[in-house]
Amino acid sequence: MKRLLGISLLLSLSLFKAQEHISSFNAVTLTYKFHPKFFIYGEGQLRGNEDYTYPDYYEIKGGLGYNLTKNHKPFVGLGRYVNYKDHKLSREEFRVWLQDVIDIKKGIVKFENRFRAEKSWFYEPQIDKTSQRMRYRYRLNVSVPLNSKTIQKGTIFANAYDEIFLVTPMKPTFARNRVYGGFGYQIDDYFGIVSGYLWQREFEAKGNKNLHFIYLALNINIDGTDHHVKTYDFPGAD
């Protein structure tokens, strides 16, 4: 029986290794509040989707946000997204989006509700093909400080979220689901680090696909206003 269990375990591990692997998801974000109501946001990403050590995807994006209220932040953004396959550029994307973020606090726990509508234009140079896409996303992001009542310098916090993606005109309409869990540390007034595990499920007509990411990010927050109370934003894997 022990030998049978051992063989089953080895077969299971071999199957997982053959079909699914660990991917890398690295990001640097910058949030700069230059007015009590307005802020700019920028982000760079580098991912290894097929091989953890070889980056085959990058994106550069940013935009302008408005603090409508303390817990309500509309935002408009744009970005460039590039995929590689077999060490060759396979697809370029230009994207614009509108989003609305509504925060709800219950004690020390913050629930972030993010709604986003995206318009994308694609170009695949290897086959000289262009296409377009509309995508709609909703994310519920929960964060809680672990060693203080609020997130401040020296705070360790936990973060988890679930996000769904709906697309048109492509099929299936329900295209993706992301689930994330991890921890962060606010180093000082400007720098924070976040790391965790991100599971991504791709729903496709030809078959579903799972991606397993190790997420690592450096978040930079700069408040150029005269406010004495400093807030920290943690965008999460995007």
MARMAR-505051 format. One record per residue (C-alpha): residue number from 1; x, y, z; residue in one letter. Coordinates in steps of 0.2 Angstrom, whole numbers. Layout:
[selum NUM, [X, Y, Z], "A"] ...
END
This chain:
[selum 1, [0, 0, 0], "M"] [selum 2, [14, 12, 4], "K"] [selum 3, [23, 8, -12], "R"] [selum 4, [6, 12, -21], "L"] [selum 5, [4, 28, -12], "L"] [selum 6, [22, 33, -17], "G"] [selum 7, [19, 29, -35], "I"] [selum 8, [3, 39, -35], "S"] [selum 9, [11, 54, -27], "L"] [selum 10, [25, 54, -40], "L"] [selum 11, [13, 52, -54], "L"] [selum 12, [3, 67, -48], "S"] [selum 13, [18, 78, -46], "L"] [selum 14, [24, 73, -63], "S"] [selum 15, [8, 77, -71], "L"] [selum 16, [7, 94, -62], "F"] [selum 17, [25, 98, -68], "K"] [selum 18, [21, 93, -85], "A"] [selum 19, [4, 103, -87], "Q"] [selum 20, [6, 117, -74], "E"] [selum 21, [21, 127, -68], "H"] [selum 22, [26, 142, -58], "I"] [selum 23, [26, 159, -67], "S"] [selum 24, [33, 176, -62], "S"] [selum 25, [24, 192, -59], "F"] [selum 26, [34, 207, -55], "N"] [selum 27, [29, 225, -54], "A"] [selum 28, [34, 243, -49], "V"] [selum 29, [20, 255, -45], "T"] [selum 30, [20, 274, -42], "L"] [selum 31, [6, 284, -34], "T"] [selum 32, [9, 303, -33], "Y"] [selum 33, [-4, 314, -25], "K"] [selum 34, [-1, 332, -32], "F"] [selum 35, [-17, 339, -26], "H"] [selum 36, [-29, 335, -12], "P"] [selum 37, [-41, 329, -25], "K"] [selum 38, [-30, 323, -39], "F"] [selum 39, [-17, 309, -41], "F"] [selum 40, [-7, 301, -55], "I"] [selum 41, [-3, 283, -56], "Y"] [selum 42, [11, 273, -65], "G"] [selum 43, [15, 255, -66], "E"] [selum 44, [28, 244, -75], "G"] [selum 45, [26, 225, -76], "Q"] [selum 46, [37, 210, -81], "L"] [selum 47, [30, 193, -81], "R"] [selum 48, [37, 175, -86], "G"] [selum 49, [21, 166, -91], "N"] [selum 50, [29, 150, -99], "E"] [selum 51, [46, 151, -89], "D"] [selum 52, [49, 159, -72], "Y"] [selum 53, [66, 164, -77], "T"] [selum 54, [62, 171, -94], "Y"] [selum 55, [51, 186, -96], "P"] [selum 56, [39, 185, -110], "D"] [selum 57, [27, 199, -106], "Y"] [selum 58, [28, 217, -101], "Y"] [selum 59, [17, 232, -99], "E"] [selum 60, [19, 250, -95], "I"] [selum 61, [3, 260, -90], "K"] [selum 62, [-3, 275, -80], "G"] [selum 63, [-17, 288, -78], "G"] [selum 64, [-25, 301, -68], "L"] [selum 65, [-37, 298, -53], "G"] [selum 66, [-49, 309, -44], "Y"] [selum 67, [-53, 308, -25], "N"] [selum 68, [-72, 311, -27], "L"] [selum 69, [-73, 307, -8], "T"] [selum 70, [-62, 299, 5], "K"] [selum 71, [-68, 282, -1], "N"] [selum 72, [-72, 285, -19], "H"] [selum 73, [-59, 286, -33], "K"] [selum 74, [-64, 287, -52], "P"] [selum 75, [-49, 284, -63], "F"] [selum 76, [-44, 285, -82], "V"] [selum 77, [-29, 276, -89], "G"] [selum 78, [-20, 270, -104], "L"] [selum 79, [-6, 258, -107], "G"] [selum 80, [5, 247, -119], "R"] [selum 81, [6, 228, -117], "Y"] [selum 82, [18, 216, -126], "V"] [selum 83, [18, 197, -127], "N"] [selum 84, [33, 186, -134], "Y"] [selum 85, [32, 168, -139], "K"] [selum 86, [47, 158, -143], "D"] [selum 87, [58, 174, -140], "H"] [selum 88, [49, 183, -154], "K"] [selum 89, [36, 197, -152], "L"] [selum 90, [19, 189, -155], "S"] [selum 91, [6, 203, -150], "R"] [selum 92, [6, 221, -145], "E"] [selum 93, [-9, 230, -137], "E"] [selum 94, [-14, 248, -134], "F"] [selum 95, [-27, 249, -120], "R"] [selum 96, [-38, 263, -113], "V"] [selum 97, [-49, 261, -98], "W"] [selum 98, [-61, 269, -86], "L"] [selum 99, [-63, 263, -68], "Q"] [selum 100, [-72, 267, -52], "D"] [selum 101, [-65, 262, -35], "V"] [selum 102, [-77, 262, -19], "I"] [selum 103, [-69, 257, -2], "D"] [selum 104, [-79, 251, 12], "I"] [selum 105, [-71, 250, 30], "K"] [selum 106, [-77, 239, 44], "K"] [selum 107, [-66, 241, 59], "G"] [selum 108, [-48, 239, 53], "I"] [selum 109, [-53, 229, 37], "V"] [selum 110, [-54, 238, 20], "K"] [selum 111, [-65, 231, 6], "F"] [selum 112, [-61, 239, -11], "E"] [selum 113, [-73, 237, -25], "N"] [selum 114, [-66, 240, -41], "R"] [selum 115, [-76, 242, -58], "F"] [selum 116, [-66, 244, -74], "R"] [selum 117, [-71, 245, -93], "A"] [selum 118, [-57, 243, -105], "E"] [selum 119, [-55, 245, -124], "K"] [selum 120, [-40, 237, -132], "S"] [selum 121, [-32, 237, -150], "W"] [selum 122, [-21, 222, -154], "F"] [selum 123, [-8, 219, -168], "Y"] [selum 124, [0, 203, -171], "E"] [selum 125, [16, 206, -182], "P"] [selum 126, [20, 188, -186], "Q"] [selum 127, [3, 186, -196], "I"] [selum 128, [0, 205, -199], "D"] [selum 129, [-17, 204, -190], "K"] [selum 130, [-27, 218, -181], "T"] [selum 131, [-41, 216, -169], "S"] [selum 132, [-51, 224, -155], "Q"] [selum 133, [-59, 220, -138], "R"] [selum 134, [-70, 227, -125], "M"] [selum 135, [-67, 220, -107], "R"] [selum 136, [-76, 222, -91], "Y"] [selum 137, [-68, 218, -74], "R"] [selum 138, [-74, 218, -56], "Y"] [selum 139, [-62, 215, -41], "R"] [selum 140, [-66, 213, -23], "L"] [selum 141, [-49, 217, -14], "N"] [selum 142, [-48, 215, 5], "V"] [selum 143, [-34, 221, 16], "S"] [selum 144, [-31, 221, 35], "V"] [selum 145, [-16, 227, 45], "P"] [selum 146, [-9, 214, 56], "L"] [selum 147, [2, 224, 69], "N"] [selum 148, [-7, 240, 70], "S"] [selum 149, [-24, 248, 68], "K"] [selum 150, [-20, 257, 52], "T"] [selum 151, [-7, 255, 39], "I"] [selum 152, [8, 266, 43], "Q"] [selum 153, [27, 265, 43], "K"] [selum 154, [32, 248, 49], "G"] [selum 155, [15, 240, 47], "T"] [selum 156, [13, 222, 41], "I"] [selum 157, [-3, 218, 32], "F"] [selum 158, [-12, 204, 23], "A"] [selum 159, [-21, 206, 7], "N"] [selum 160, [-33, 195, -4], "A"] [selum 161, [-44, 197, -19], "Y"] [selum 162, [-55, 189, -32], "D"] [selum 163, [-57, 197, -49], "E"] [selum 164, [-68, 192, -64], "I"] [selum 165, [-66, 197, -82], "F"] [selum 166, [-80, 198, -95], "L"] [selum 167, [-75, 201, -114], "V"] [selum 168, [-84, 205, -130], "T"] [selum 169, [-85, 200, -145], "P"] [selum 170, [-74, 185, -140], "M"] [selum 171, [-81, 169, -134], "K"] [selum 172, [-83, 163, -120], "P"] [selum 173, [-89, 179, -112], "T"] [selum 174, [-83, 174, -95], "F"] [selum 175, [-64, 174, -100], "A"] [selum 176, [-54, 174, -84], "R"] [selum 177, [-54, 173, -65], "N"] [selum 178, [-40, 178, -53], "R"] [selum 179, [-38, 174, -35], "V"] [selum 180, [-24, 182, -25], "Y"] [selum 181, [-17, 180, -7], "G"] [selum 182, [-2, 188, 1], "G"] [selum 183, [7, 200, 13], "F"] [selum 184, [15, 217, 12], "G"] [selum 185, [26, 228, 23], "Y"] [selum 186, [26, 247, 23], "Q"] [selum 187, [45, 251, 25], "I"] [selum 188, [44, 270, 27], "D"] [selum 189, [34, 285, 22], "D"] [selum 190, [37, 281, 3], "Y"] [selum 191, [41, 263, 0], "F"] [selum 192, [31, 247, 3], "G"] [selum 193, [34, 229, -3], "I"] [selum 194, [20, 216, -7], "V"] [selum 195, [22, 197, -11], "S"] [selum 196, [10, 183, -13], "G"] [selum 197, [3, 169, -24], "Y"] [selum 198, [-9, 173, -39], "L"] [selum 199, [-19, 159, -47], "W"] [selum 200, [-26, 164, -64], "Q"] [selum 201, [-39, 153, -74], "R"] [selum 202, [-41, 157, -92], "E"] [selum 203, [-57, 151, -100], "F"] [selum 204, [-55, 147, -119], "E"] [selum 205, [-66, 138, -132], "A"] [selum 206, [-51, 126, -135], "K"] [selum 207, [-49, 122, -117], "G"] [selum 208, [-46, 131, -100], "N"] [selum 209, [-29, 135, -94], "K"] [selum 210, [-22, 138, -76], "N"] [selum 211, [-7, 150, -72], "L"] [selum 212, [2, 150, -55], "H"] [selum 213, [11, 166, -52], "F"] [selum 214, [23, 171, -38], "I"] [selum 215, [19, 190, -36], "Y"] [selum 216, [32, 203, -30], "L"] [selum 217, [30, 222, -31], "A"] [selum 218, [38, 238, -25], "L"] [selum 219, [25, 251, -22], "N"] [selum 220, [30, 269, -20], "I"] [selum 221, [18, 282, -13], "N"] [selum 222, [22, 301, -14], "I"] [selum 223, [11, 314, -6], "D"] [selum 224, [15, 331, -12], "G"] [selum 225, [0, 340, -3], "T"] [selum 226, [1, 348, 14], "D"] [selum 227, [-10, 335, 22], "H"] [selum 228, [-4, 329, 39], "H"] [selum 229, [-13, 312, 38], "V"] [selum 230, [-4, 301, 25], "K"] [selum 231, [-13, 287, 16], "T"] [selum 232, [-5, 272, 8], "Y"] [selum 233, [-12, 264, -8], "D"] [selum 234, [-8, 246, -13], "F"] [selum 235, [-14, 243, -31], "P"] [selum 236, [-12, 224, -30], "G"] [selum 237, [-8, 212, -45], "A"] [selum 238, [-16, 220, -60], "D"] 
END
